[in-house]
């Protein structure tokens, strides 16, 4: 399994909240590990309604199916820039505890926001090095089953974080600049 998918599945697990579509209006779900399969050289890992999404092992792009044939959009982001951001945000929102925090200071206005975030968060997270975007970063901690997504656009900087306990999120906020988090409705404090 490619690194991008392996990190997602090891961190988020085979959680039925991610692999079933019962609460999703779009009927969008990631396949359980035992349902991931290969079709014409593409790794099928996600379904939206009845349409499969796949990762091309050759192009490293998201592949779509139309009239029983696989195709890709040349202007789409790479698998890392698209699938991982989607997977991370989706997984974070479905973890036991998830929250969004607004960051302050140099992480907001710096043209090197991603690099600064990697340096600042390195004690609690590892950046996914196969995902590259100058103003966004995906962070994970496999051992503690924690995911984070950071973005900065020059006017604001946000952090989404998912963890096993609310205490972990609060501690992260205290360690990294007194970040105040707002918890999603699904999180139970």
N, C-alpha and C positions, 0 to 999 in steps of 0.2 A: 504494500500500500504506500502511495507517495507520502512524504513527510507532512504535507499540508493536511491531508485527511487523517493520517495517523495521530497527529497532535490533537486534532478536534475530537476524534473518537476516544482517545485515552483520557482527555480532560473532561469532556462532557459525558462520556460513557454511552451506554445503550439505554439512556433514560427514555421511558415511554412518552414523556412530555415532548420530546424532540422528534420521536419517530412515529407518532400518531398524529392524525390531523383533526381530531375531534373538536378542538376549540378554535381552529383556524378557518377564517372566512375564505381564504384563498386555497384551502386544502393543500397546503404546502408542507412537506415533511421530508426529513432525512431518513434514509432507509436504515433499519437496524443492521448491524454488522453482518449478520447471516444472510441478509437479502442483497448486499452489494454484489454486483456481478459485472462481467465484461460483455460488451456487445460491440462487435466490429472494431475491436481494439480500444474501446472507450470504457472507462470505469463508471458505471451507473451508480450514483450515490444519493440521488434526490428525486422526488416526484412533486410536481405542481399540477394539481388536478390529476389528469391521467398522462401528462407529458413528462418523460424522463429528462433529467439533467445528467450530464456525464463529464468526466475529466478525460480529455484526450491524452493518452500516454505519449503521443508523438508531438503534438502542438503545444501541450501544457495550457490549453484553452478550454473554456466551458463549451461543451457541445450540446446542441439542441436537436430534437427530432422533428422532422416535418415530412409528412407523407412517407413514413417508414424509412427515411434517409437522414443520416446525421449531417449536420452543417455547423459552421461556426461563423460568428460575426467578426470580421477583421478589426473593427473599431472597438470591440469589447476589451475590457481590461483582462489582464492575465488571470489565471486561476487564483493566484495568491492575492491579487488586488480585488478580486470580486468575490469568489467563493469564501475565502477565509474571513473577509469582513462580514459577509452575510451570515456565515456560520457562527462567527464569534458573537455578533449582536443577538442572533437568534438564541444561541446557547446561553449567553449571559442572562437574557430575559427569562429563561426557563430554569435557571439554577435555583437552589434552595433560597439563596439570598442574593439579590441584585440591586444595584443602586447607580445613580448618575450623580457625578460631582462636577462642579465648575471650578477650574483651576485659575490661579492668579499669578502675576509676576511674569518673569521672562519666558515661561512656556507659552504665554499668549501671543506675544509680539515678535518673538525671535524667528528669523528665517531658517534657523537650525532647530526648530521645535522638536522634531523627531529625535535628533541626536541628544538634545538636552533631556528629553523624556527617558530615553534609554539609560543615560547616565544616572538620572535621579531615581529611577525605579529599579535599578539593577540589584539592589539588596533584597527585593521581594519578588521580582518577576524576571523572566528571561524574555527578550524580544524574539519574535519569530523572524529569523533572519531571511527566510525565503519570501517574505512579504515586504515589498518596498514601496513606500509612498513618502514624499518629502515632509508631509504634515500630519501623517497618521502612523500609528504603530499598533501592532497586536502584541500583547504580552500574555505569558502563561506561566503557571507553576504546576507541573504535572503532579508532583508529590503532594501538594496541598489542594489539588483540584480547584485552581483559581484561574480565571480568565479576565483579561482587561483589554479595552480598546480605547486608545487615546487619539484625539484629533485637535488640531489647532489651525485656525484660518487667519491669524493676524489680528482678529478682533476679540476672539474668545477661544478658550480651550476647555474641552470636556474630557471626562474619563467615565467610561462605563465599566463596572466591575461586578463580577459574579464570584461568590465564594460559598463555602459550606456553612459559615456562621456569620451573623451580623457583626459579631465582635471583630472578626478578621477585617471586615470592611472599615470599621471605625479605627482600628489600629493602623491600617494602611493610610487613612486620612490624616491621622496624627503624625505618623512618621514622615509623611511627604508634604508638609506645609499646611497642616490644619485644614484639609479639604473637607467641606461639609457635604454629605451625601443625602440625596432624596431617594428613598427606597421605592421600588415598584410595588404595586398592589399585591403581587404574588409572594413577595418576601414577608416572612413572619418574624418579627423582632422578638 
